[in-house]
Amino acid sequence: MSETSTTTVPPIVIKKYANRRLYNTATSSYVTLDDLSQMVKQGGDFVVYDAKTGEDITRSVLTQIIVEEEQKGQNLLPIGFLRQLISLYGDSMQWLVPRYLEHAMKAFAHNQEQMRKNLKDAFGGLFPFGGFEEMSKQNMALFEKTMKMFSPFPTTNERQSEKPREAPSGEETSVRDLTDRLNALQQQIEALTKKQKG
């Protein structure tokens, strides 16, 4: 067997037509956003192309799935987080946000597996809700702290307590400052992960 035969399976191609219908080319059948949502939950991978232009519209379709889930009352995205996220569009730190969010979600996925294991171990006894609450609070605190670091709009209290910052003297200063922030975030995430493992 060649190495190429053992590589990961390519994503399923979904085509979106002008009538908003989604066509799964792997099963030769029409699918709904709910079907795609279930595919994601089961670990499936897909890409969505506009049937007419061939444009990759996977991001907008995934965003549409999230909006529909939120409208069903799932409410995973706090209003404060949504406001902070919107404020970062067009900001100089915008390029860093996807990288951080991806890293944070991977850390959360790790914690999620630990929670499931704890539930399985505690089956038949009392569920360790206290531990879950603490883990959830730590995750949200870290997330909110990081989003505040990225937010270009400080709160009223922050404006009053902080002295005005001098503008960076050049691109080198901005890169150095950004690197320092990234290193600080990485240390916080590692410390949190170690604390939760301990």
VENFENLIN-V177773 format. One record per backbone hydrogen bond with DSSP energy under -1.0 kcal/mol. NH is the residue of the N-H (numbers start at 0). CO is the residue of the C=O. E is the energy in kcal/mol with one decimal. If there is no record, write none. Layout:
NH_CO_E / NH_CO_E
This chain:
5_2_-1.2 / 11_44_-2.5 / 13_46_-3.0 / 14_22_-2.7 / 15_48_-2.8 / 16_20_-2.7 / 19_16_-2.1 / 22_14_-3.1 / 23_28_-3.1 / 24_12_-2.3 / 27_23_-1.2 / 28_23_-1.4 / 30_21_-2.8 / 35_31_-1.9 / 36_32_-2.5 / 37_33_-2.4 / 38_34_-2.0 / 39_35_-2.1 / 40_36_-2.2 / 41_37_-1.6 / 42_39_-1.9 / 43_38_-3.1 / 46_11_-2.6 / 48_13_-2.9 / 49_54_-2.7 / 50_15_-2.8 / 53_49_-2.7 / 56_47_-2.8 / 60_56_-2.0 / 61_57_-2.7 / 62_58_-2.4 / 63_59_-2.0 / 64_60_-2.0 / 65_61_-2.0 / 66_62_-2.4 / 67_63_-2.3 / 68_64_-2.4 / 69_65_-2.5 / 70_66_-2.1 / 71_67_-1.1 / 72_69_-1.4 / 73_68_-1.8 / 81_77_-2.2 / 82_78_-2.5 / 83_79_-2.3 / 84_80_-2.7 / 85_81_-2.5 / 86_82_-2.2 / 88_85_-1.3 / 90_87_-1.9 / 93_90_-1.7 / 95_92_-1.6 / 99_95_-2.1 / 100_96_-3.0 / 101_97_-2.4 / 102_98_-1.9 / 103_99_-2.9 / 104_100_-2.5 / 105_101_-1.8 / 106_102_-2.1 / 107_103_-2.2 / 108_104_-2.5 / 109_105_-1.9 / 110_106_-2.0 / 111_107_-2.6 / 112_108_-1.9 / 113_109_-1.7 / 114_110_-2.4 / 115_111_-2.3 / 116_112_-2.2 / 117_113_-2.4 / 118_114_-2.4 / 119_115_-2.4 / 120_116_-2.8 / 121_117_-2.1 / 124_121_-3.0 / 128_126_-2.4 / 131_127_-1.6 / 132_128_-2.9 / 133_129_-2.2 / 134_130_-2.4 / 135_131_-2.8 / 136_132_-2.6 / 137_133_-2.5 / 138_134_-2.4 / 139_135_-2.6 / 140_136_-2.7 / 141_137_-2.4 / 142_138_-2.3 / 143_139_-3.0 / 144_140_-2.4 / 145_141_-2.3 / 146_142_-2.5 / 147_143_-2.1 / 148_144_-1.7 / 149_145_-1.6 / 150_146_-1.6 / 158_154_-2.3 / 159_155_-2.0 / 160_156_-2.3 / 161_157_-2.2 / 173_169_-1.7 / 174_170_-2.4 / 175_171_-2.3 / 176_172_-2.6 / 177_173_-2.4 / 178_174_-2.5 / 179_175_-2.3 / 180_176_-2.1 / 181_177_-2.5 / 182_178_-2.5 / 183_179_-2.2 / 184_180_-2.5 / 185_181_-2.6 / 186_182_-2.1 / 187_183_-2.1 / 188_184_-2.6 / 189_185_-2.5 / 190_186_-2.4 / 191_187_-2.3 / 192_188_-2.6 / 193_189_-2.5 / 194_190_-2.2 / 195_191_-2.1 / 196_192_-1.8 / 197_193_-1.9
